[in-house]
Amino acid sequence: MPDSRDPRSSRATTSGARRARTPKARVGEVAYLEVVTVNDTGAFLDWGHPRDLLLPFGEQHFRPTPGKRVLVRIYEDQQGRPVASQKLDRFVQDAAVGLAPGDEVELVIADHTDLGVKAVVDHRFWGLLYRDDVTRPVRRGQRLAGFVKRVRDDGRLDLSLLPPGEARLDAVGERVLEALRKSGGYLPLADKSPAHEIKARLGVSKSAFKQAIGRLYKQQRITIEASGIRLVPGRE
């Protein structure tokens, strides 16, 4: 029976029955959740559990409205109840511990900045994807796999969406091959193509593109012409 002392009880009993209860987040995670309703207690978020998740007024950066989404960290209050907070800096650290370059991590996209994209790493640390390392469009709240590119002297993380080393070149190479297949076997991109054209077409840096097509050429999967690259017939 719902606890009549808990302001979430009556709300959760009715709304929880209407929605599918597939968990969207758990305690200890950062998540981008929809505001279901707002009352004198705070805002209530749909996190896919029978009871909506309380975002107390004291844990808000602004007053959210129903239908909007907010980026929050889920934690347990002093009574052991799950609640949400928009004050991520209380839970997410600047200096990472236990991570090294090349490690695969889970990212939650937070904010776009002048340098690139700020993300939460493994729900615990802040990291930065520089513009050149944002190889595809990303949106606030999106969860995706990423990699630690560098751990700075102060412990802060530089991130990448592509794996390091040989795996990175394989990933870029497969992206080049896919673009070639979709364009009929030819791409008007070559060593001298402007970096912004390569980034716009393939979502990778010019340096990564040049390394990848060099490998594909050695594997006899493409030919390199003055103004572009072409698939080798039978080597698709």
SULGINOR-V480511 format. One record per backbone hydrogen bond with DSSP energy under -0.5 kcal/mol. NH is the residue of the N-H (numbers start at 1). CO is the residue of the C=O. E is the energy in kcal/mol with one decimal. If there is no record, write none. Layout:
NH:CO:E
NH:CO:E
This chain:
4:2:-0.6
6:3:-1.5
7:5:-0.7
9:6:-2.1
12:8:-2.7
13:9:-2.2
14:10:-1.3
15:11:-2.3
16:12:-2.1
17:13:-0.6
18:14:-0.7
18:15:-0.7
19:15:-1.3
23:21:-0.7
24:47:-2.6
25:47:-1.0
28:74:-2.8
29:26:-1.9
31:72:-2.6
33:31:-0.7
33:70:-2.4
34:46:-0.6
35:68:-3.4
36:34:-0.5
36:44:-3.5
37:44:-1.1
39:42:-2.6
43:55:-2.3
44:37:-2.7
45:53:-2.9
46:34:-2.4
47:45:-0.8
53:45:-2.9
54:82:-0.6
55:43:-3.4
56:54:-0.6
56:84:-0.5
57:41:-0.9
59:56:-1.6
60:57:-1.6
64:62:-0.9
67:35:-3.0
68:65:-2.0
70:33:-2.5
72:31:-2.9
72:70:-0.6
73:85:-2.6
74:29:-2.5
75:83:-2.6
77:81:-2.7
80:77:-2.2
83:75:-3.1
84:54:-2.7
85:73:-1.6
86:59:-3.0
88:86:-2.0
90:87:-1.7
91:88:-2.1
92:88:-2.8
93:91:-0.5
93:124:-2.9
96:94:-0.5
96:155:-2.7
102:148:-3.5
103:100:-2.1
105:146:-2.6
107:144:-3.0
108:120:-1.8
109:142:-2.5
110:118:-2.7
111:118:-1.1
113:116:-3.2
117:129:-2.8
118:111:-3.5
119:127:-2.5
120:108:-2.7
121:125:-4.0
122:106:-3.3
122:120:-0.6
124:121:-2.5
125:121:-2.1
126:93:-2.7
127:119:-2.3
128:157:-2.0
129:117:-3.2
130:128:-0.7
131:115:-2.0
133:130:-2.2
134:130:-0.5
134:131:-1.5
135:133:-1.3
141:109:-3.2
142:139:-2.1
144:107:-1.9
146:105:-2.6
147:160:-2.8
148:103:-2.4
149:147:-0.7
149:158:-2.6
150:158:-1.8
152:150:-0.6
152:156:-2.9
155:152:-2.2
157:126:-0.8
158:150:-2.8
159:128:-3.0
160:147:-2.2
161:133:-0.8
167:164:-0.8
168:164:-0.9
168:165:-0.6
169:165:-1.6
170:166:-2.3
171:167:-2.2
172:168:-2.5
173:169:-2.6
174:170:-2.3
175:171:-1.6
176:172:-2.2
177:173:-2.5
178:174:-2.3
179:175:-2.0
180:176:-2.3
181:177:-2.5
182:178:-2.1
183:179:-1.2
184:181:-1.2
185:180:-3.3
187:229:-2.3
189:187:-1.7
193:190:-1.8
197:194:-0.6
198:194:-1.7
199:195:-2.6
200:196:-2.2
201:197:-2.0
202:198:-2.9
203:198:-0.7
203:199:-1.6
204:198:-0.6
209:205:-2.1
210:206:-2.6
211:207:-2.1
212:208:-2.3
213:209:-2.8
214:210:-1.7
215:211:-1.8
216:212:-2.4
217:213:-2.3
218:214:-2.0
219:215:-1.9
220:217:-1.5
221:216:-2.7
222:216:-0.8
223:230:-2.7
225:223:-0.6
225:228:-3.1
229:187:-2.3
230:223:-2.5
231:185:-2.4
232:221:-2.3
233:231:-0.6
235:232:-2.4
